C-alpha cells in the first residue's frame, strides 16, 4: 500500500496504482476578462493503470485508455458553500458501492465496455462528487477493489 495525501485528502492505494491529488489553476479565460474569480478545489485521480499526464477533472483522457481490467476513481471537490445544498445532503463517503450502482449511462460520456457511478456527499465541511469508472467485464471484482480503496479515504477540513 502507498499513502498519498494533499489538499486535505489522504488515501492508501494498492501497489502499482497511479494517482495524483491536484488543484487546477483558476481560469485565465472569460472569467478573468469579466473580473470574476473562479474558485478551484481539490481533485483526486486514482487508477490501477497509468494515468496520462493530460486529463480532465472527471477523467477524460484517462477513461479512453481503460481496458477490461481497469478502474478509475475520481474525487472532485465542489465549492465549500455547496456542502449545505440538497445535492450534497448525504453525510460521509457513500459506501459501500454495489455493482448495481454502475451503468454505462452514468458515465460522463458513454464508452463501450465501461460503467460508471456518481455520488454526491459532504464530509469535513466540504462538498464532494465521487465518480468511479470500471470495466464491465470485471464489474463485481473492480467494485470490491474500489470499496477497499475508498474505505481508506480520509477527508479533512482545510
N, C-alpha and C positions, 0 to 999 in steps of 0.2 A: 504494500500500500504506500501511496505517496500523498502527503498532505500538501494541498495548495491553499493559499489564502491571499486575500486582498479585498479592499472595498467593503469590509465588514462581512465577507463571505469566507467560509472555511469548509473544505470538503476533502475527504480521504478517497483517493482513486486507486483502483487496481493497477498493478504494474503493467506497463505497456500502453497506458492510456495517454492521450494528448489533451491538454486543457489550457485555457487562458481565462483570466479574470481581467477585465479592462473597463475603461470608461472612455468612450469616444469623445473627440474634441467637439465643442459646441459648433453648430452650423455657421459656416462662413458665408452662406448664400443669402437668400431673400430675408431671413430673419434679421441678419446683421444690417442689411440695407434699410430695413424698416425701423431699425433701432430697437428691435426686440431681442431679449436674451433667451436663447434656448437653454434649457436645463438638461444635462445628460447625467445618467446614473450608471450604476454597476451592471455589468453583464458577465455571466459565466457561460463558457462553452466547454463541454467535456465530452470526449468521444473515445470509443475503443478503436479508432482508426486515426490516421494522421490528418490533422486539420490543415486546410490550405491557409496561407497567410492572409489572403483577401477573402473576406466573407461578411455577410450582413449580420445584423444583430440577432436575427432569428435563424441563422444558419444557412442562408442562401449562399451558394458557392461550395458548401460542405455537403449538403444533402444530395446534391447531384453526383457526388463521388461515392455515395454509400453502396455497399454490396449486400448480399444475402445474409451477412452475419454482423451487420453494423448497427450501432446505437449512438445517438446524439442527444445530449441533454443541454438545454438552454435555460438559463435562469435570467430573466430580464427584469430589472427594477424600474418601476414607474415612479413618477414624482411623489414625494412623501405625503403631500396633501391628499393624494388619491387613496391612501390607506383606509380612509373613513367612507369611501364610496361603496355603494351596494355591490358593485362588481368584485370588490376585494374583501367581502364580508367574512369569508372563510378564514378562521384564525389558525395559523400554523401551516406547515407544509402538508398538503393534502395527500397523505399516504395511508395505506399502500395503493399504488396504481394497480389496476386489473387489466388483463388483456382485453376485456370488454370495453375499456375506456379508449381504445385505439381504433382508428378508422382512417382510410385514405382521405375522406372528406374533412378530417381535422387538420390536414396539412395546410401550410401557408399556400402551397401550390402542389396539386396532386402529381405524384411521381409513381410510376409503375413499381410495384413490389414493396412500397413503403407505407407505413401507417403512423399517424401522429396522435398525440393527446395534448390538450392545452388546458391548464388550470390556473385560476387567479386566486390569490390569497394575500393575507397580510401577516407579517412577522417582524418583530423587533421595531415596531412603529413604521414599517416600510411596506410599500405595495409591490407585489411581485406577480409575474407571469412565468409559470413553469411550462415549458414546451419540450416534449420528448418525442423523438422520431426513431422508429425501429423498423427493421426489415420484417415484413410479414411472414416470411418463411420460418423464422425463428422467434415468432412473437412471444410466446409464453416464457421461453428462456431469457430473452432480452429484457422483458418487463421485470422479471425477477432480479436480474442484474441491476437494472435501473433503480429498483426499490432499495437494494443493498447500498448503492452509491448515495441515493438521496437520504437514506437513514443516517448517513454520516454528516450530512449538511448542517452547518451551524451558521445561523444568520444573526448578526449583531447590530445593535444600534450604533449609528455613527454620528 
